Amino acid sequence: MSALDLAHHLREQLEALGMTITEASARSGISRQTWHRLLQADIDEAKLSTLVKVANVLETHVLTLLTVYFQRKPIEQYATRQEHLHLH
């Protein structure tokens, strides 16, 4: 499992959406400090409710984030929530 993989994925998603940490914080209701910690891989654990909010802001599915963190599997097939839902 890797917080570094998750941090890398979150950064890529923010960049793809052209979103700043400040915008992500405002849209998610998650503090900028928490976003910074997630993006710096400075986390031991995260609440599922936090990951759901992150996924919603990044227009992805929470299972994508969990997959990146726990299994390090390719996540390209889960680029958006809609694509994920169509796969299952």
N, C-alpha and C positions, 0 to 999 in steps of 0.2 A: 504494500500500500504506500501511496506516496502523496504527501501534501504538496510536494514540488510539482508533480504531474497536474494536480488540481489547480495549483496557482498558475501554471503555464496555460492551461486550458481557459481559465477565467480571464487572463490577460488577453488571449487571442480573441475571445468572444467580445470583450469590451471594445477592443480595437476594431473588430469587424463591424460592430454596431456604431462606431464613432462616439462612444460614450465615455465620459470621464467618471472618476470615482465619485466626485461630488454629485453628478447626475444619477449614478447608480444608487448612491446612498439615499437621495431624495425619493427616487422611484420605489425603492424597496423598503424603506423604513428601517434599514440596517445602518448603524453608525459608520462613519468614514473610518474610524479606528478599526472596526471589525473587517471592513473591506480591505484595508491596508494589511491587516494580519493575514487574511485569506490569500492576498496577492503576494505576500512575502513568505508564504508557507510556514507562518508562525502560529500554527494551530495544533493542538493535541487532539481536539475533538470539536465538532460543530453540531449544533442542534439541527434536527431534521427540519424544523420550522424555518431556520435560517437558510438552509440549503434550498428549500422550496421557494423562498423569496428571491434568492439569488438566481435560481433557474428561471423564474418568471421574468425577471428583469432582463436576463440574457436570452430570452426567447428560446429556451431549450427545456428539456424535461429533467426533472430531478434525478431520474435514473441514470441519465447521462453523467451527471456529476458524481454519483455514487460509483458508477462503472470506472470512471477515470481514477477516482481515489483508491478504490479497493482492488480492481482487477487489471488496470493498465491496459485494457483492450482498446483497439481502434474505435474511435467514437464518431468518425465521419458519417456513418449511417444514421446517427442521431442528431444531425445538425440542427433540426428544429423540432419542436414539440409535435407539429403536424406530421412530419416525416416519421417520427418515432411511433405515433399512433397508427399509422398506416402499415408499419412493419409487423404489428402484433395483432 
